[in-house]
Amino acid sequence: MAQKPSIPKGTRDFGPAEMAGRNYIFDTIRSVFRTYGYAPIETPSMENLSTLLGKYGEEGDKLLFRILNSGDAFSGIDFEEYRLPEGENAYNSKALSLKVCEKGLRYDLTVPFARYVVQHQGEISFPFKRYQIQPVWRADRPQKGRYREFYQCDVDVIGSSSLLNELELVQIVDRVFGLFGVDVCIKINNRKVLTGLAEIAGFPDKVVDITVAIDKIDKVGLEAVEAEMHEKGLSDDAIKVIEPVLMLSGTTEEKIAVMRELMGGKSASGLVSETGLKGLDELDELFGLIEAAGISHEVELDLSLARGLNYYTGAIFEVKAKDFQIGSICGGGRYDNLTGIFGLPGMSGVGISFGADRIYDVLKGLDLFPKEVTAYTKVLFANMGNDELRYLIPVVKKLRDAGVPCEIYHEPGKLKKQFDYAGKKSIPFISIVGGDEMSRGEINLKNLATGEQRTFPVSDISAMTGFLE
């Protein structure tokens, strides 16, 4: 019996209709990136594991797809060196994998971008504004809206610490989702505030544990987050300092005012955090810029927003669709020293990533794809026989030369069958040319949606293209 064809879990095939929608997303996002002065780059699908490991936290490292070294990767391995004392067949798989896997599929586009900046710093003018639209891979558990292979559309500026860059990213998000017609909420926080929260709670060394736990609050709820912080060694008193902040409501000004009191020593611990106060200053300035820019979508200061990636140091962003239930469709933040890992310290950057696959699900779920997006062919010429075919071929060539996607039905046949073909392919126009049209030197075109039909001289290609627009 032949093997049933399949693909790995968490991956998908995309047919012509899906690709039309995806290209619409990529083209729209790319056009906005270019409007703001960002230039494209690409990096390899695989990176050295040394580039990827340690950049995404312990949980992120577990989700890296590792590539087995070519050839006999296990040749010459002394397995006894990796045997653990717990059992006869227990091995240190982490150490062993590093021996047989030197490369991995990229987890995101930001770390490869930092590597690119350092490697090509002599060729780059700073601040460097780049965008990148490529797939990434994560060994995650597949579920709705979560895939193992998916595209990211990243936009970053590096070599500048100006908050004008953060504003520009908010404007890009605002414009992209305005073009898509998706109502979104842009959530903003600052990692310095979260660092300050750990400091006034009395556990400055637990900032990573706190942010990793807080990052799950939307998925698991407050009680589960508190339980995780307990497991990580935080005291009841520390959690009592953190909990009210996560539930804080009110206007942006009110939230910042409350946080200033807490960071200034008015919390139960009485501790002061200069880092937290600096983060609040940055948030105050950024929201002032956002107000001046007249952003059309909702922008919210969400003090529970953490973003789990370890490299964020300043502003952090997350974007959610308001009318469709799915996880974040866009996210990013400020990183002050990501390039320092690769030998170029003090290079501050900020970026945001659009999740194309989730955006696709949102647009499809809300029926927001423009109807013409899925129509690759603009006009179908019915095939009525050999004489008509010879009459149409030069006309079709001229229309294609003018940039009109068109095709002739592949064989003579019943008109119903040819109309059905146009309908299945969402072709908006059809042309049926018979002996009468040929004798008059004409071409007729019919809009299948409106029923409007027009006749044109066979030589008037410009008039035909105008009708087809």
Buried (B, 14 or more C-beta within 10 A) or exposed (E): EEEEEEEEEBEEEEEEBBEBBBEBBBEBBBEBBEEBEBEEBEBEBBBEBEBBBBBBBEEBBEBBBBBEBEEEBEEEEEEEEBBEEEEEEEBEEEEBBBBBBBBBBBBBBBBBBBBBBBBEBEEBEEBBBBBBBBBBBBBEEEEEBBBBBBBBBBBBBBBBBEBEBBBBBBBBBBBBBBEBEBBBBBBBBBBBBBBBBBBBBBBBEBBBBBBBBBBBBBEEEEEEBBBBBBEBEBEEEBBBBBBEBBEBEEEBEEBBEBBBEBBBEEBBBEBBBEBBBBBBBBBBBBBEBBEEBEBEBEBBBBBBBBBBBBBBBBBBBBBBBEEBEBBBBBBBBBBBBBBBBBEBEEBBBBBBBBBBBBBBBBBBEBEBBEEEBBBBBBBBBBBBEEEBBEBBEEBBEBBEEEEBEBBBBEEEEEEEEBBEBBEEBBBBBBBBBBEEBBEEEBBBBBBBEEEEBBEBEBEEBEBBBEBBE
